[in-house]
Amino acid sequence: MSAFFDTNILVYAQQAGEKADRARALFATGGKLSVQVLNEFTSVSRRKHGKDWREIAEAIADALSLVDPPQPITLDLHNAARSLAEYHSLSFQRLKPAATRSTARTCRMAAPSAG
């Protein structure tokens, strides 16, 4: 099963420190992300981190060079996320990006442990 990266992993990978090192190590193993994650990363990078468009584009290009092509947002994706959230009593907002059509039954979130 390949990892599915949420927005936080992309954000951490652009920073310095232990979380950043762990995030980059996770990306190096490959995995998946969605267009929604790219959208959220862009928003967070501009709003919270003051990144310019070039920096954001470079960060996304770097991430995309290590992972599978982004997963589109579809009704099937929404339905899979909702089902997983209900079944596992998980937060829908955190799970939504991870419920890709190809991994809906076995997906896992790849995130560094809180520290």
Number of C-alpha atoms within 10 A of each C-alpha: 8 16 20 24 24 24 20 16 22 24 19 19 21 17 13 9 10 13 20 18 16 17 22 19 12 19 24 13 11 17 19 22 25 23 14 17 22 19 12 17 21 22 15 16 20 15 10 8 10 12 15 11 12 9 15 19 13 11 18 15 11 12 19 18 12 16 19 15 13 16 19 14 17 11 10 13 21 18 15 21 27 18 17 22 18 12 9 8 9 14 13 15 11 14 20 22 25 27 30 26 19 10 17 17 13 11 19 16 15 19 18 16 7 5 5
